[in-house]
Amino acid sequence: MTTLEQARAAKDKLKAQLPETTIGISQEGEDYVLRVALLEAPAPNTIPAEVDGVKVMTEVVPMPTIQVVEATPWFADKQVYLTTLDKFAVQPAKKAYQKLSGLFKKD
């Protein structure tokens, strides 16, 4: 069983090896694990499977993007435009942010 203190120490050690990555701590059952968020799949053997007995999990998380649409006569009504923008751009971006935030436990 790994403790939160062990996970924090392992996180610091892994962060020193991978300074440009986002590393978080999460709990799986009774164990704490490190989660590494990457924009693309890592090359083989670049991320260790564990650090000082703490399991390391990687997840490829694509960069969230928002497509901005230009107002046209169909969007002449501002309320329709804002509702559509919220439904297709703002709300999905918020959900993606919440999902990403939920992956990492703040120390």
N, C-alpha and C positions, 0 to 999 in steps of 0.2 A: 504494500500500500504506500502510495506517495502522498506526502503532505503538501500543504500550501507553501510552506517555507522551502521545501525541496524544489518545488516548481518555480518559485521566485528566483532561487539561486540558479537553476538550470536556464531560466529565461534570460537572466543577465549574461550568462556564459554564451548562450546561443546568439544573443543580440550582438555580442562582441564579434562573433564570427560572421554574422549576417546583418551588418548595420543598416542596410537599405530596405529591410523587410519589416512587415508588421507582424509582431508576435504577441499572442495573447495566452491567457491561462483559462482553462475551463475544467469543469469537473465531469468525470464519467464514472458513474457509480460512486465508489468510495475513493477513487484515485483522481489526482489532478494531472492534466495533460497540457502540453504546449500546442497551440494551434498557430500555424504559419500561413498567412494569407499571401498568395502570389498572383500576379497578373497573368502568368503563363506557366505551363508545366515546367518543373525544374529539370535540369540535366541530371542524368543518373549520378548517384552518390554525392550530390551537392548538399543535400539536407540530411542530417543524421536521423536514424529511426528513433533514437533516444539520446538524452543528454543526462548523464549522472543518474541513470535509472528512471528518468521521467520520459514517458512516451511522447514523441513528436509527431503530430498529424499535420499534413499539408492540405490546403484546399485552394484550387484555382478560382479566383473571384474576378470576373471581368470588370473592367472599369465602367461604372454607371455612366450612361450618356442620356442626354435629353435632346429630343429633336424639337426645335422651335418651328412652329408653323406660322406662315404669314397670314394676316387677316385678309380675307377676301369678302366680296359682297355676301357670300353665304353666312359669314360671321359678322354681318352688319350689326346685329344685336350684341352689345358688349357682354351681357350676361351669358348668352349662348357660347360666346368665344371663351370666356373665363371658365365656365363649367366644363367645356370640352378640353381646354388646356389642363385644368385640374385633373380630369378623369384620365387623360392619356399621357400626361407628363409629370405633373407634380405628385400625384398619389403613388404612381409606380416608383418614382425616385424616393419618396418617403419610405415606402415598404422595403425597398432595397437597402436603404440606410439602416432601418430598424433590424433587418435580417443580419446585416453585417455587424451591427453593434451587438446583437445578441450572441454572436459567435465568441466574443471576447469578454471575459470577466475582468472588470477593472480592479487593479490592485489598490 
